[in-house]
Amino acid sequence: MKFATPTPSQLRVKVAAILQKVPAATRIGLRAGSAWAGPPDLEVGGRRVPVVWCPSVLEFRETMTDPELRGKLAVLLTDREEAELGADALARLARGRLELIDRWEIVCELFRAQSLDPRLVGLSWMSDQLIEQAHPDGYPAVAGGVLDAETAWAVILKSALEFSSGRPDAKAVLRWTCNPTGVKAFLDASAEMKSDLRTWLESSAGPLGALLLRAVEAGHGADALSLGLALETVDPERADEMAGDSESLRAALRDCQVRLERYLGGSAPSTQDSRLWASLAADLAKERLLRPGQRDVQDVLARLDDVLRELRAEPFARGSDFSPMGLQQRLEDFAAAIDRLLEASVQPAAPGLTPQVSSLQPPASSLKPQASSLLSEVDTAAAFLLMHALMRVDAARRRTVQMAWRLCRFVSAPAMPGTPDSLAKMAASYATEGSYADWARSVLWEGDSNPTFNRSLRKLRSRLLELREAQNQRFGESLVQLCAASADVPGMLTVEQVLDEVVAPLASQSPLLMLVLDGVGHPILRELVADLDMRGWIELLPSGRKDPLLVLSGLPSKTEVSRTSLLCGKLAVGGQNEERQGFVKHPGLVNASGSRNAPALFHKAELNDREGGLADPVVAALGNTRQRVVGVVLNAVDDHLAKGDQLAVRWSGDTVPLLRQLLETAKLAGRIVVLTSDHGHVLERDCVAAPDDTGGDRWRADDGKLRAGEVVLRGPRILGGRGGSIIVPWTEKLRYGMKRHGYHGGVTPQEVLVPLVVLTTHSVPPEGWAEAPSTVPIWWEQEFALLSSDTQRGRDGATALDACSSLPSLRDTETPAAREEVVSPRMSRPLAEGQQTLWSAACTAPCPPVAGSTDGFIRLPGPAGTDPANSYRRGPCPPSPLCPRPSRRQTDKDCSGPQAGAASPAIARRAGHVAAPAECRRQLGARSRRALGHHRAQPQVA
């Protein structure tokens, strides 16, 4: 009989097993079919054991008595029969015989098993693998003394092939294809092992598991994830969702699937396997995109585009939520929708005339009848674009798209009835809506790398500038009339009145921090307050007031005039010394502070400690509650205006560390915070230079020569020029000084309207004050939810990405009737009614508890790296299809809606996300997906 020659691993395990039974053995004989090709010595249990090949009886007997091996353990391999060796030689061997290498016997020894699962007997390759993979101490003992197939396969899959489990499902097999080491081990395996492995995986992972192995064998294992993502894109059943002839599109998609067979060894997946593969691939791609470090998944997505090109499926790439090529197509679709919307409106009146328009919207006559349907196309294209997975991880581009979408709604909103007839009304209109438009407009200047989308952003910026210039002109002319008539501004505070009217009365009730952010206008303050709201700060207003506090800067709106007047409580011109003296000696502040602790004021140079953080005197002043009034001047924004044209700053507590530290210290001390500025600014946006050294960047001495875009200011509030008269531009496009990132001194609302916000973390506001209602305009918070593309396509519980970046948040109202009033007339009634009907019909499932990142839930982005204004605003609101949001102070126990007992929406808002029912998404998905067809380009059938 011919015997196999043992491998070193087999021989080592066999010798160890014999020594356990015969510890004193010195000679072990084993049968072998050929010469020993292994090492001359083996290490067994810490001992060096010589291995000798004995092809003849004489050599066998001589080795038995070799003086060099006397007293040592040796292993003798031979192909001779026992009868040839003689009884005396056999008597000297361990157990008195030649041992046979039975692989499964060795395996049982390794597992300390007494019996073997019959399913393993015919798998000879597996016994070799189990022996090769064994630890020197063997495997853990099997339960019941029986080595079953599940245990053996688990060792093979985990140890030899690097699977995550012994019974992998289809998702685990797909994840394994991304492991090059495991894939290489499979490709190097014998044909018998591959065949048995396919059978085993099919029993646990279904037909898709075997299909994935065929892709690996065809040399495309590294492409398995990309192929799965491509399968979703070329699904013929999606032809009904696309614009064009469904039958021809379906035929083109089937042709793409036929071309896919070469990746799978010539076989085609069933429709069920194809969709399961696509769903699992989307889940894995999402997991990889949302974890730190994305180099591997970026390679997968780049390969996805290559696969789509090889399948000639480029026209269908926009249907993929993961294809970079599809993202570019969606960007271009969104750009085309913006262009069509802008082309549908007539140009507003040119600067130089006085257009009869609201200070917020273009005139109603400027919108053509089809503008409403074109806005719907913008909504659909923007929603579809934001669903793309890569938009979730590209915060800058997502922010640009969101702002462009908002501004499309802004420029197309019908005009509000009536025109503001006073400076105060125009200021209130700017503070509540115009400042949001300017915030979004500043983001659009960052542009985009996609040329088509970038051109559309330029067109949108141009339209917004035209609207803003018309509003700037009206505002400037009104300011001229007011300054000439009086120093008082009806309906508004002036900057010198802030200490008497706001700071001193508040300081008499509670310790207070007055934070002066030099150069901050309303747009930046809105961004900052949105971030501070997420950090627990509550905005306050005088009881009964709905609009923000309105403050007019000193004129010209420069630091020496406006900040000095603010901190002195009277119109004045000066520097830091004058500011400090005026602040410390202000009668109202002194009266609120008491005789022992005069008001304290800190400027830029006094804030930083040399070793980092706030300086000790600042910390001590803020922490001393007997120090009723502490003032701090921060110059972060004003410094940024000097030279920051290549930086895109997101204004928050994180980007201004001193601001965060001051607010945190004030919070610990229980201080109320008055957050204000001395003036705003306009940014350098292709300004026209008209050099003049008689004034500042945006004002000059009155020389009697008025140019286009300028007005003359005269009156008791003018602290500059000659004889109380200066020339200032009402347009954003003019500067007199050298080029910088931003300027101030003019009379645009952005420059002369000083933001003023009172913040607290106390649950009970000061007497005479109440929590401020939301002032976020309805066009800013989108009216409908974006849905995950996977549930829209009917996937069963699989979500490729919770890509919703901006969920609905209606204006704070009390009743459905009030909500109807809010919707009209700001948005087109057909669109509003259609969206409201769509939600009412779709959302029939009960509202789930507020959740974070849970499959089946739509999620708002968190505060880190996101637009904080996307979060739900505080305050009472009507019951909504998503969930009834109670007020900020309503607790879980108070909640009477379906959400009772869950985490309160206020807590969820702090975390930056809110949940929406998966069932709602599934019901709404089909009709929302069908709506996408009208804006997609007709694919060219290959």
VEXFIKE-785409 format. One record per residue (C-alpha): residue in three letters; x, y, z. Coordinates in steps of 0.05 Angstrom, whole numbers, plus 5000, padded with zeros to 4 digits. Each point is the difference from the previous one (the first is absolute). Example, Ala and Ser with C-alpha at 12.3 -4.5 7.8 and 13.67 -1.06 7.14 Angstrom:
2
ALA524649105156
SER502750694987
//
This chain:
942
MET500050005000
LYS502550704982
PHE499950495058
ALA500350764997
THR506050355028
PRO497950445059
THR501050755000
PRO504150325056
SER493650245033
GLN496849314997
LEU506349675026
ARG500750505057
VAL492849895022
LYS500749244994
VAL506449975041
ALA497050455053
ALA493949545006
ILE504449375007
LEU504350345053
GLN493850165041
LYS498649255004
VAL507349755002
PRO504150565033
ALA506349565006
ALA500249814926
THR506850084966
ARG498449734931
ILE493650134961
GLY499049654934
LEU495250254946
ARG498349774931
ALA501350474942
GLY499349924925
SER506050414979
ALA506350335025
TRP499350525055
ALA500750694970
GLY499050385064
PRO505150285049
PRO504949505034
ASP497250205068
LEU493250185026
GLU498250385063
VAL494949605040
GLY498050245069
GLY506450405007
ARG504549424979
ARG504249934937
VAL498149344968
PRO504249724942
VAL496149724940
VAL503649454961
TRP497749704933
CYS501649254998
PRO498849724930
SER502849305018
VAL499549515058
LEU507550045012
GLU499950765005
PHE494049965046
ARG503549515048
GLU506550404998
THR496250645018
MET496749645058
THR506949885031
ASP503550644976
PRO504650205058
GLU498850744984
LEU492649905014
ARG501049605063
GLY495550265056
LYS496550494951
LEU493149994969
ALA500249874925
VAL494749904947
LEU501349474946
LEU496250034935
THR499949394954
ASP496249684944
ARG501749295023
GLU494949515028
GLU500149815074
ALA501649274982
GLU506350224965
LEU502650395059
GLY499849425050
ALA496849925068
ASP506250245038
ALA500050674963
LEU492550095009
ALA500749865074
ARG504450625008
LEU494850464968
ALA494850395039
ARG493849565007
GLY503949444964
ARG497750174929
LEU500750454940
GLU495050575007
LEU495450224943
ILE498450734985
ASP492450055002
ARG498650734988
TRP493150015032
GLU502749625059
ILE505150555009
VAL494550534993
CYS496049655054
GLU506150015044
LEU500650754989
PHE492750125019
ARG500249475055
ALA494249664965
GLN497949275003
SER495750004938
LEU499450374934
ASP494050304963
PRO498749554939
ARG499550624956
LEU507450115008
VAL502649314982
GLY500450134925
LEU503450685007
SER507349774999
TRP502550704985
MET496750275063
SER503849535046
ASP506550264971
GLN497750725009
LEU497849885072
ILE506749705016
GLU503850564966
GLN495950545036
ALA500649675068
HIS503350345059
PRO505649595034
ASP495249885058
GLY494449794953
TYR492950284997
PRO495050105057
ALA496749355017
VAL493449884964
ALA493749925040
GLY497549295009
GLY506449714970
VAL497350064929
LEU503450414946
ASP494250274959
ALA500250324931
GLU498250705026
THR506050015046
ALA504749754946
TRP497450494948
ALA500550575049
VAL507549865009
ILE501149974925
LEU496150634984
LYS502850425057
SER507249755002
ALA501549814928
LEU495650494962
GLU499050565051
PHE492450005001
SER496550325059
SER496049385018
GLY499149274984
ARG493050104972
PRO500650654962
ASP493950324969
ALA500150354933
LYS502150665031
ALA505949685035
VAL502249674935
LEU499650674964
ARG504050335056
TRP505149434994
THR501250154926
CYS503150665022
ASN505449615039
PRO505749884950
THR503549505046
GLY493949565008
VAL498450044926
LYS507149804981
ALA499649405048
PHE493649784965
LEU503050084930
ASP506149595022
ALA495749435026
SER498949344964
ALA494249904952
GLU497049505049
MET500250515057
LYS496850544957
SER494449554979
ASP498449785071
LEU500550725024
ARG494850234949
THR495349465023
TRP500950185073
LEU499250754989
GLU493849894959
SER496949655059
SER501350615045
ALA500350594953
GLY495149764947
PRO501150024925
LEU503150695006
GLY505749715041
ALA501849514945
LEU499250564948
LEU504950445037
LEU505149425001
ARG499249934925
ALA501650734993
VAL506249905042
GLU502249404958
ALA498950414937
GLY505250495027
HIS495150545021
GLY499649905074
ALA502850695014
ASP494450284957
ALA494349645037
LEU497950615039
SER500350454938
LEU496249484959
GLY494549995053
LEU499350754997
ALA499849964924
LEU494549475002
GLU495450505033
THR501350504946
VAL498549534942
ASP493749685029
PRO495149964942
GLU494150105047
ARG502350715012
ALA498550194928
ASP493050255022
GLU503350525044
MET503850324944
ALA498050504947
GLY499249704932
ASP497449374967
SER499749485056
GLU500649404953
SER506250254964
LEU503150205067
ARG498449325029
ALA503249664939
ALA506350435008
LEU500449825074
ARG499349264983
ASP505850074951
CYS504250305056
GLN498449405044
VAL502149524944
ARG506750354997
LEU500549895075
GLU500449244991
ARG507350014982
TYR501450235072
LEU496449395026
GLY503349444961
GLY494750024945
SER493949925045
ALA494550505012
PRO497050145069
SER492649925011
THR496050635011
GLN499349835074
ASP507549875009
SER501750634960
ARG495750445045
LEU502649685063
TRP507150104977
ALA498650734984
SER496750115068
LEU505749685039
ALA505150384960
ALA496450655016
ASP500049845074
LEU507549845000
ALA501750624960
LYS496050425050
GLU503749695059
ARG506750164968
LEU498150714981
LEU497850185070
ARG506249745036
PRO506550395007
GLY504649914941
GLN496849864933
ARG505849824955
ASP497649294987
VAL492850194985
GLN502250564954
ASP503749484959
VAL493649584998
LEU496050594975
ALA505150184948
ARG499849284976
LEU492450044999
ASP500550554947
ASP504849564960
VAL495149425003
LEU494350454977
ARG504250234941
GLU501849284982
LEU492649835003
ARG498550614956
ALA495450245055
GLU502650715007
PRO493250324984
PHE497149635060
ALA505350205050
ARG495750555029
GLY495549465028
SER505749755045
ASP500550275071
PHE507449845001
SER502850144931
PRO504650614997
MET498150074927
GLY492649985021
LEU501350545051
GLN502750464945
GLN493949854958
ARG495350175058
LEU503850645011
GLU499150194928
ASP492549825004
PHE499450465060
ALA503850544963
ALA495349944940
ALA494050065045
ILE502850635032
ASP501450304931
ARG492849864977
LEU497250325062
LEU504350624992
GLU498350064927
ALA492649995016
SER500350645040
VAL500750714972
GLN505950415022
PRO498250465058
ALA500550754993
ALA507150254989
PRO503650365055
GLY499050754995
LEU492449944999
THR495749895061
PRO496549344989
GLN493349905036
VAL501949345032
SER500249695068
SER506750025033
LEU500249254995
GLN496949734936
PRO500050204927
PRO493450314974
ALA494649504987
SER499750214927
SER507249774990
LEU498049275004
LYS497249654939
PRO494249515009
GLN504449394992
ALA504750225057
SER496149575050
SER501149364960
LEU507350194988
LEU501050095075
SER497249305008
GLU505349754952
VAL505350355042
ASP497249675063
THR500149324967
ALA507050084971
ALA502750255067
ALA496849445039
PHE502749484952
LEU506950315003
LEU500250015076
MET498149275002
HIS506749824968
ALA504649655050
LEU506050444983
MET496050625018
ARG499749745071
VAL507549995008
ASP501350644962
ALA497650525050
ALA502350604960
ARG496549804936
ARG493749785038
ARG499850695032
THR500750344932
VAL494449594971
GLN495550145059
MET501350744997
ALA498850024924
TRP493549625010
ARG497850495054
LEU501750604957
CYS496149724942
ARG493949995045
PHE501750705024
VAL500550314930
SER493749664976
ALA495650145060
PRO494150454983
ALA500450705028
MET497050155067
PRO494250504997
GLY502150715014
THR506850335003
PRO503750185064
ASP498850745009
SER505150145055
LEU507249875015
ALA498049585061
LYS495649554958
MET505449914948
ALA505049845055
ALA495349485031
SER498949704931
TYR507649954990
ALA501249715069
THR494749454992
GLU501049814926
GLY505050414962
SER505749815047
TYR498749264986
ALA500450144925
ASP506650365011
TRP502549415042
ALA498349534943
ARG502850484948
SER506850005034
VAL500249244995
LEU498550024926
TRP506450414989
GLU504049395020
GLY497949694933
ASP500749274979
SER504949584961
ASN494549794951
PRO500350534944
THR492749944981
PHE497650065071
ASN504950575013
ARG497250394941
SER493049935028
LEU502450245068
ARG502850624966
LYS493350134967
LEU496449915066
ARG504950465035
SER499050524946
ARG492549985008
LEU500650065076
LEU504750604993
GLU494950354955
LEU494649895052
ARG504650225057
GLU502250634964
ALA492850224989
GLN498749895074
ASN506550355019
GLN498050614961
ARG493350075034
PHE503249895068
GLY505550534987
GLU495050524976
SER495749895062
LEU506150075045
VAL501750674966
GLN493150275016
LEU500249765072
CYS507050285014
ALA498150684973
ALA493850035043
SER502349755068
ALA505149615041
ASP494549535024
VAL497849394960
PRO492649835012
GLY499049265013
MET507449855009
LEU505550085050
THR506350384982
VAL506749715019
GLU501050505056
GLN493449805033
VAL501849265009
LEU503250095068
ASP494150395029
GLU494449614968
VAL502649285002
VAL506549885038
ALA498950405063
PRO492849755014
LEU502249284990
ALA506250105044
SER495650255056
GLN496649315000
SER505849524987
PRO507650004989
LEU501250154927
LEU505349924946
MET499750504942
LEU503649704940
VAL501650494945
LEU501849634936
ASP503350554959
GLY497750004928
VAL494649465007
GLY493750124959
HIS493449655003
PRO501949424952
ILE505949785043
LEU496250095065
ARG494349574973
GLU505149454986
LEU503150085069
VAL493349995036
ALA498049374962
ASP506349675027
LEU499050275071
ASP492949745000
MET503049304991
ARG504450145061
GLY494250155047
TRP499450754994
ILE493050294997
GLU498750654962
LEU495750515037
LEU495850594979
PRO496050515039
SER493349695018
GLY495050084945
ARG505150154946
LYS500549544939
ASP505450324957
PRO507450065019
LEU502450625035
LEU502050524948
VAL506050455010
LEU502950534954
SER507550105000
GLY503750655006
LEU501250374935
PRO504549894964
SER499849275020
LYS507249965021
THR503149745065
GLU502450675027
VAL493050284997
SER495349415010
ARG503749585051
THR501950605042
SER492850254999
LEU497649305019
LEU504749925060
CYS499350715025
GLY492550034994
LYS500250654961
LEU502250244931
ALA507550045003
VAL506449904960
GLY506149685030
GLY504249385014
GLN500849485054
ASN501650505055
GLU493650404986
GLU496049354997
ARG502649755066
GLN498950675036
GLY493050064972
PHE498149285017
VAL502750015071
LYS496750675016
HIS493449894965
PRO494650205051
GLY495349424985
LEU505549485004
VAL502950305063
ASN493250015033
ALA498849264982
SER507049805023
GLY500150325069
SER505550405032
ARG505249445010
ASN500449684931
ALA500350504943
PRO498449744930
ALA506049664967
LEU501850034927
PHE505249564964
HIS502850124931
LYS503549544952
ALA507050045030
GLU497449835070
LEU496149374983
ASN505349484985
ASP504449675051
ARG507249914977
GLU499549245010
GLY493349954964
GLY492750105019
LEU496850595035
ALA504350465041
ASP499349925076
PRO497150705011
VAL494449864950
VAL498449325032
ALA500150325069
ALA495350564979
LEU495149534968
GLY500149535058
ASN498850545052
THR492450075003
ARG500750655039
GLN503150284937
ARG493250144968
VAL502450284933
VAL505849734959
GLY501250254929
VAL504449654948
VAL501950234930
LEU501649444950
ASN503250194935
ALA499949324964
VAL495350224944
ASP503050694990
ASP506949694996
HIS497449494949
LEU497650574956
ALA507150274994
LYS502649394963
GLY495849374997
ASP497749974927
GLN502549284990
LEU496749725064
ALA493049735005
VAL498350105073
ARG494249655035
TRP498450485057
SER498949605063
GLY502849915070
ASP505049524971
THR502950484948
VAL500550565052
PRO503149645061
LEU500150635043
LEU492650094989
ARG498749285021
GLN504350075062
LEU496850665020
LEU493049714992
GLU501749365039
THR503050415057
ALA493950455000
LYS495449405001
LEU503549715061
ALA499350675035
GLY492550044982
ARG500950644960
ILE495250274949
VAL503650164935
VAL498750604956
LEU503049844933
THR500650604954
SER504550374953
ASP501950714981
HIS498649954925
GLY499549494945
HIS503849944934
VAL499549844927
LEU504849514967
GLU504750124942
ARG496049754940
ASP503050334939
CYS499450695031
VAL501550614957
ALA505850405028
ALA499250755004
PRO506250215040
ASP498850565049
ASP504150145063
THR495450505033
GLY496249475039
GLY500049255007
ASP498949374958
ARG492650164990
TRP499150745015
ARG503150654978
ALA499750745014
ASP494450394968
ASP503150364941
GLY493350154966
LYS501349504944
LEU495249435006
ARG501449384958
ALA495449434980
GLY498349555059
GLU501550545053
VAL495850425047
VAL501650595046
LEU498849925074
ARG499050635042
GLY497550085070
PRO501649955074
ARG501749264996
ILE505650104951
LEU506849995036
GLY504950084943
GLY501650424939
ARG499350755001
GLY494150345032
GLY496349365015
SER499449814927
ILE502949394965
ILE499149624935
VAL498749255006
PRO498249454950
TRP493449645004
THR502649494950
GLU504349405020
LYS504350094939
LEU504050625019
ARG506250105043
TYR504750585013
GLY505849655035
MET504749444982
LYS497449314984
ARG498349575060
HIS495649415014
GLY494550445028
TYR498250735014
HIS495550425043
GLY498050735003
GLY494450014948
VAL492550015010
THR497849324977
PRO495749615050
GLN505849515006
GLU504550565027
VAL495650465043
LEU495149505031
VAL503349755064
PRO497749325024
LEU498249945074
VAL498349335033
VAL498849855073
LEU501849285020
THR499049605064
THR500349295024
HIS495250135058
SER493349644998
VAL496650635025
PRO501450634959
PRO501050685033
GLU493950415016
GLY497350334937
TRP503349514953
ALA497749354968
GLU502749474954
ALA500550264929
PRO495649684947
SER503349734938
THR501350514945
VAL502549504949
PRO496550154934
ILE495949444970
TRP504149984936
TRP506149855043
GLU497349375031
GLN497849554943
GLU492749795002
PHE500949264984
ALA504549435023
LEU505349704957
LEU499349264996
SER505349465000
SER500649754929
ASP500249275022
THR493249985032
GLN497350384940
ARG502149434956
GLY496349505042
ARG505949695036
ASP497949585058
GLY503250345060
ALA506650164966
THR502350725001
ALA505850244958
LEU500750655036
ASP495750445044
ALA501850564953
CYS494750495023
SER503750645014
SER494350485010
LEU493349785029
PRO493650415004
SER499050495056
LEU493850424994
ARG499550685032
ASP497949995073
THR492350024999
GLU494649745045
THR494549734955
PRO499149704931
ALA496650644980
ALA506150395022
ARG504449534961
GLU495950144937
GLU500950745011
VAL507549905005
VAL500449594937
SER496450554961
PRO502250444967
ARG507549865009
MET500049384957
SER495949844939
ARG493449715022
PRO499949404951
LEU506849795026
ALA498250105073
GLU493449644994
GLY503249444960
GLN505449885051
GLN495150045058
THR495449504965
LEU505849554984
TRP502249975073
SER492949905026
ALA498849424952
ALA506849695011
CYS501150035075
THR495149505028
ALA504949635045
PRO500550195074
CYS505750475017
PRO505949625029
PRO504250245059
VAL505350524984
ALA506249624980
GLY507050114976
SER503149614943
THR495149424997
ASP498449644935
GLY493250214976
PHE500550705028
ILE501550644964
ARG505350385038
LEU502050725004
PRO507550145000
GLY503250125068
PRO503150665020
ALA507149804981
GLY501750234929
THR492750134982
ASP495350574990
PRO496850105069
ALA494250394970
ASN497449344972
SER498149765069
TYR492950085025
ARG498750685030
ARG497350065070
GLY493150215021
PRO492949734992
CYS498049724933
PRO494149674968
PRO499349244997
SER504249784941
PRO500249354960
LEU507049875028
CYS498350095073
PRO496550505046
ARG505650455026
PRO498550275070
SER503150655024
ARG507150025027
ARG497849965073
GLN494949454989
THR502749365030
ASP499149284978
LYS494449925050
ASP496350604971
CYS500149734929
SER492949804979
GLY501649764930
PRO502349324975
GLN507050195023
ALA498249995074
GLY505349675042
ALA505450084948
ALA506050475005
SER497450714994
PRO500950364933
ALA503850545038
ILE505249485020
ALA500149734929
ARG501050704974
ARG506050085045
ALA502949364969
GLY498550294931
HIS495349474972
VAL492849784999
ALA496749364977
ALA494849874947
PRO496249354991
ALA502849504951
GLU492949814982
CYS498650724978
ARG506249974956
ARG497749364968
GLN493050254986
LEU502450674973
GLY505849704962
ALA496649764937
ARG496350644983
SER506050435019
ARG504549584955
ARG495150054942
ALA500350765007
LEU507349994985
GLY498949804928
HIS498050684974
HIS506850325014
ARG504749444979
ALA503550034934
GLN498049484947
PRO505449465002
GLN503249834934
VAL498849264989
ALA506549644982
//
